[in-house]
Amino acid sequence: MSDNTSYVWKFDLEEYAMTKDNGEDYTAKVSTIQSMSIDAIARAIAAERTEYRERTIVNIAHLIDEKIRHFVCQGNTVVTGTALYSPSIEGVFIGKSGEVDPDRNRCMINISPSQAMRDELKKVKPVFSGFVKDMGGARIALVTDTSTGLTDGTITPGDILIVTGKKIKCLNADGSGIGKVSFVNTETQAETTVASLAVNDPSKLMFIAPASLTDGTYLLRIETYFSTNATLLKKVRVLEYSTPLVVGDVEEDEDDGGSPGTV
């Protein structure tokens, strides 16, 4: 029986930063719908295949992930229905001694799509959203949680965050503050807006993460008309932090036998 499944990827256009002398070339940024965890995948499978329990699927998926990590780190190549994992060592070696320079040579994993994934990709149609992100060099570089000192994407609701970058000063169309700083839940798409900014500079924002943020993964979004201290943009600029921000821990449900599941 033929598979008539088709998909649509909506994409925005953003400036291609590698060609500074050409202002007319852009690259596509796919507008992803939400971040899907193993738990979300298990729920979808259980809904389609009622003979499988959701918790059982999650536990087996964690066991498979663990074995993939172990086998690859042992020096094996692993092939799944989705991807091929192969060990590699990056960096150049000087001379024929094979001496490893820790600053230059690191153990890495190459991950490439499987044939099944490549076949599925052939069913995807890219569709332009109509939105062009004119960054003008603006970007969010780093988010620091001052309560923990961490910059790994974990944040604490109700505590102070420091956001650094370029041209991130948050202004309205008339030049007044504070523009719009918000957290978008990647699963529900619910948006929570920051009420005020303690620091609102071109290279630094400081504000309190909304205490109402529940456990989950969030996209930090800044909407501003700022260009330079003397110039405002005619259209709003939307900046998004490339690293998803995480609130809380991944919940651990109980497995079929009542013991904690593997995480």
N, C-alpha and C positions, 0 to 999 in steps of 0.2 A: 504494500500500500504506500502510495507516495505521501511525502510530508510537505504540506503546503504552508507550513509555518513561515511567517515573515515578521520582521522587526523594524522599528524606526528609531534612529538616534537623532534627536534634535541637538543642534550645535550652534554656539555663538562664534563670532569672529573676534579675535584679539590681535593686537599689533605683533608683528614678527620682530622680536627684539634684536635678532642677529644682523639685520640689515638697517643700520641707523641712517644711511643715506637715502633710503627708499621708504617713503611714508605710505605707500599704497599696497604693501604686501601684508597679508594677514594669515594667521593659522586658525584652525578650528579647535574649539574647546567643547567637548561633549557635555551637554547639560544632563548630568546623571539624575536619576529619579530619587533614589534613596540608597543607603548603605545596608547591604544584606548580610547578616551574620549567619553562622551555622544554625542558630536557633530558628531564624526566619526561614532558612532553607528547609529545615526539618519540618516546620509547621506546614509549609507548602506541600511537601511530599506526603505527609500524613493526611492532609486534606484530600489529596488526589488518590492516595493508596491507603485506604482505611485499614488494611490488614497490618500495617506497621504503626507502632507507637512512636510518638514524637520523641520521647526521652531516649528510646532505644536508638533511633537514628542519630541523635546528637552524640550519644556515647560512642557509637561505632565511628562516626566522623572524627571525633577527637582521637580515637585510637589509631585510625588511618593516618591522620596528620602527624601524630607522634612517630609512627613507624617510618613515614616518608622522611622526616627530619633525621632520624637515626640512620636509615639506610644511606641517604645522601652524604651525611657527615662521615660515614664509614668509607666513602669513596665509590659508592655505587651510582649508576644512572637509574632513575626511577621514571617510569612512564605511567601516567594515569589517563583517564578518559578526557581530561581537560588540559593537562600540561606535561611537558618533559622537563625533568630536573637533572642537571648535570654539574658535577664539581668543576671548578676552575680556579686558577691562581692568577691574579691580575698583576700587572707591573712588569717592567723589563729587568732581566738579569744581566749584570755586567760580567763578562768573561764566561768561562766554561766550568767554573767551580761549583755552580749551583747553590752558592751561598745566598740565603734568604735575608733580605733587608726588610725588617718589620715596617719601616716607613714607606716602602715601595711595593712590597709583595704581600698581598692579603688573600686569604682563602675566600672564595666567592661561590655563589650558586647561580648558574645560568638557567633561567626559566623561559621556556618557549611554548607557544600553544601547540596542542596535539593536532593530529589530522582531523579528529572529530570537531574540535573547536574551530579550526580553519574552515571546515565545511559549514558549520553553523553561522560563521561570520559572513559567508556569502549570501545569507538571507537578510542581512541588515541593509536598510536604505538610509543614508544620511539626509537629513532635512534641515535646512537653514532656519533658525528661530527668528531671524530678522533683527537680532540684537548684535550690535558691534561694540566691543569693549575697547574704548580708546584710552589706553593706560597712560600714555605720555611719560613713561618711565616710572609711574607710580606702582608701588607694590607693598604688601604686608610682608615683612621679613621674619619677625619672631614674636611669639606670645609667651610671656613669663608670668607664672603664677607666683605672686610674692609670698603667699603663705607657705609654700613648699620650696620655692626657688627653682622649680622645675620648668623646663622648656620643651618637654616631650609631648605636649598636647593635652596633658591632664590639667584640669582646672577645678577650682573650688568655688561653688556658688556662695555669694555673700562676701567674698574676699577680693582683694585688689588685683587686677591684671594690668600688666604693662605691655603695650603693643608698640613695636618699633618698625620702621620702614621708611618709605620715601613718598612724599606727597600724600600723606594719609590724614592730614588735618581735615576735620569733619565740619563742613559748612553747608548751609542752605543756599538756595539759588540767589538770595539777596545778600549773601555774605555773612549772615548771622549764624551762630552756632545752634545746635550741634550737628546738623545734618542728620544722619541715621546710622547707628551702630546696632547690629542685631545678631542674635544667635538663632540659626535655623536647624531644627531637629531633622537629621538626615533620614529618619524613618517615617515620621509623621508630617514633615514639612511645616510644623508649627513654628512661628516666629516670635521670639522674645526680644524686645527692644530695650537698650540701655537708656536709663532715664537722664543721666548727666555725665559729664566728663570732668575729671579733676585736672587733667592736663590735655590740651588739644593743640598740639604743635605739628608742623609738617613732617617731623620724623619720629614723633612719639605721642601716644595716647595713653592715658591712665584713667581707669574707671573701676567701679565695683561690678563684678559679674553678678547678674540678677540672681537673687536668692531663690527665685521660683524655678530655676532650672532643675529638672528632674534627671535621674540617671539616664544616660544615653550618649549619643554621638552628635556633635553639632558642627555646623559650618559658620565661621565668623565672617560677617559681611559688613562692609563699610560703604555707605552711599554718600558721596560728597561732590560739591561743585568747585572745590579748591584746585587751583592750578599753580599759581605762585602767589606771593603776598600782595601782588598788585593786580592780579588777573583772576577772574572766575571763569569757569567753563560755561558754555551755553547749554550743554546737556549734562545730566548727572553722570558721574563716574562711579562704577560699581567695582569694588575690590573684594576679593575673596581669599582667605588664607588657605594655602595649599594643603596644610596639615589639618585633618579633622580634630576637633577638640572633644575630649571625653570627660564626662561627669560620672563619678561613681565607679563601681566595679561591675564586672559581668556577673549577672546572677547565676547561681548554681542550683539547678533543680535536682530533685532526687531521682535516681535511676529506678529500674523496675524492682530492684530488691530493697529499696529504701535507703541505700547508702549514697553519699554525695557523688555526683557525676564528675567525670574527668573534665578539667578545663585546660 
